Amino acid sequence: MYPMNEIGKGGERSVLESLYELWIDEDPAYDENVRQLFGKLGEWADRMGREESDRVTGIVVDLCMAYSRKGFLDGAKLGGRLVQELLRGK
């Protein structure tokens, strides 16, 4: 479960949020470039103290997840608008 998928005060999720959770579980963006970049982050973090390393790495991972989520949701919304425009044109 991804905490950022919880919306509203009751924690209920939209259909898009549920689709995002399924999509991210497949890890389509975790390619060799991403592995190399996280490796570089790990090398850099190893030179700091454990507490600072954990804090910085946590911020980076949260940033990556938020960016991925926003890109997915915005893309899905844009796709929905495209479908609406295509259906109006018929």
C-alpha positions, 0 to 999 in steps of 0.5 A, a space after each residue: 500500500 502506498 500512503 500517497 494513494 490515500 486521499 480525502 479524510 477517510 482515506 478512500 481512493 479514486 479509480 485513478 489512484 487504484 490504477 496507479 497502485 497497480 501500475 507502480 507495482 509492475 515497476 515499469 520505470 525501474 530500468 538500468 538507468 534508474 538502478 545506476 542513479 540509485 547506486 550513485 545515491 547509495 555511494 554518496 549516502 555511504 559517505 555520510 552518517 547513517 541518520 543523515 543518509 537515511 533522511 536524505 535517501 528518504 527524501 529522494 525516494 519520496 520525491 521520485 514516487 511523487 513525481 512518478 505518481 503525478 506523471 501517471 495521473 496527469 497522463 491518464 487525465 490527458 488520455 481521458 480528455 483525448 477520448 472525450 474529444 474523439 467521441 465528440 468529433 464523431 
